[in-house]
């Protein structure tokens, strides 16, 4: 499941549930309907994500690249301990900021370099 929240000029994309090969088509369709290309600052909130499989992680990486190709700034927030461990194992933090909250991601992760 995907929902959105607009805070100031930041689009918060809230992912939920298991992001895996079975849910990926629905997740992708929902994200595409958000019109993320219209936003320059985006936080992907992982608070309600319980699981990623390799397909879900691949999609997350593609989504991050897509946002950056559109000259957007992007950060991740609120991963639970399982998701955080998975992201850390893959060293995702080398490429994107991972923050404990949406507020922290907005303050620290979306600054132009």
C-alpha positions as CSV (number, residue, x, y, z in Angstrom):
1,X,0.0,0.0,0.0
2,X,1.1,3.5,-0.8
3,X,-0.1,6.9,0.5
4,X,1.2,10.4,0.4
5,X,1.5,13.4,2.6
6,X,2.6,16.9,1.6
7,X,4.6,18.8,4.3
8,X,5.6,22.2,3.2
9,X,7.2,21.5,-0.2
10,X,8.2,17.9,0.6
11,X,6.3,14.9,-0.7
12,X,6.3,12.1,1.8
13,X,5.7,8.8,0.1
14,X,4.5,6.3,2.7
15,X,5.0,2.7,1.8
16,X,3.4,0.0,3.8
17,X,3.3,-3.8,4.2
18,X,5.5,-6.2,2.3
19,X,7.2,-4.9,-0.8
20,X,7.8,-8.0,-2.7
21,X,7.3,-9.6,-6.1
22,X,3.6,-10.2,-5.3
23,X,2.8,-6.6,-4.4
24,X,5.3,-4.9,-6.7
25,X,2.9,-4.2,-9.6
26,X,0.4,-2.5,-7.2
27,X,3.1,-0.6,-5.4
28,X,4.6,0.7,-8.6
29,X,1.2,1.7,-10.0
30,X,0.3,3.6,-6.8
31,X,3.7,5.4,-6.8
32,X,3.3,6.4,-10.4
33,X,-0.1,7.9,-9.7
34,X,1.5,10.2,-7.1
35,X,3.2,12.2,-9.8
36,X,6.6,12.3,-8.0
37,X,8.2,13.9,-11.0
38,X,6.4,17.1,-10.0
39,X,8.3,17.3,-6.6
40,X,11.9,18.3,-6.0
41,X,12.1,17.1,-2.4
42,X,10.9,13.6,-1.5
43,X,11.0,11.4,1.6
44,X,10.3,7.8,1.3
45,X,8.8,6.8,4.6
46,X,9.4,3.1,5.4
47,X,7.8,3.1,8.9
48,X,5.0,0.7,7.9
49,X,7.1,-1.6,5.6
50,X,7.4,-5.0,7.3
51,X,9.5,-6.7,4.6
52,X,11.4,-6.2,1.3
53,X,12.4,-9.0,-1.0
54,X,15.0,-8.5,-3.7
55,X,12.3,-7.3,-6.2
56,X,11.1,-4.7,-3.7
57,X,14.6,-3.5,-3.0
58,X,15.4,-3.3,-6.7
59,X,12.3,-1.2,-7.2
60,X,13.3,1.1,-4.3
61,X,16.7,1.7,-5.9
62,X,15.1,2.3,-9.3
63,X,12.7,4.8,-7.6
64,X,15.6,6.6,-6.0
65,X,17.4,6.8,-9.3
66,X,14.3,8.1,-11.0
67,X,13.8,10.9,-8.5
68,X,17.5,11.9,-8.8
69,X,17.3,11.9,-12.6
70,X,14.5,14.4,-12.3
71,X,16.9,16.6,-10.2
72,X,15.0,15.7,-7.0
73,X,16.4,15.3,-3.6
74,X,15.4,12.1,-1.8
75,X,15.9,10.5,1.6
76,X,14.6,7.4,3.4
77,X,13.0,7.5,6.9
78,X,11.7,5.3,9.7
79,X,13.0,1.8,8.7
80,X,12.2,-0.8,11.3
81,X,15.1,-2.9,12.6
82,X,14.7,-5.7,10.0
83,X,14.5,-3.3,7.1
84,X,17.4,-1.2,8.5
85,X,19.6,-4.2,8.8
86,X,18.8,-5.2,5.3
87,X,19.6,-1.7,4.0
88,X,22.8,-1.7,6.0
89,X,23.9,-5.1,4.7
90,X,23.5,-3.8,1.2
91,X,25.3,-0.5,2.2
92,X,22.5,1.6,0.8
93,X,23.5,4.4,3.2
94,X,26.5,5.1,1.0
95,X,24.1,6.3,-1.7
96,X,21.1,7.8,0.2
97,X,20.5,9.2,3.7
98,X,18.5,6.9,6.0
99,X,16.9,8.8,9.0
100,X,15.0,7.9,12.1
101,X,12.0,10.2,11.3
102,X,10.4,12.1,8.5
103,X,11.3,15.4,10.3
104,X,15.0,14.4,10.5
105,X,15.0,13.3,6.8
106,X,13.5,16.7,5.9
107,X,16.0,18.7,8.0
108,X,19.1,16.7,7.2
109,X,18.5,14.6,4.2
110,X,17.0,17.0,1.7
111,X,19.7,19.7,1.7
112,X,21.1,20.6,-1.7
113,X,24.7,19.7,-2.0
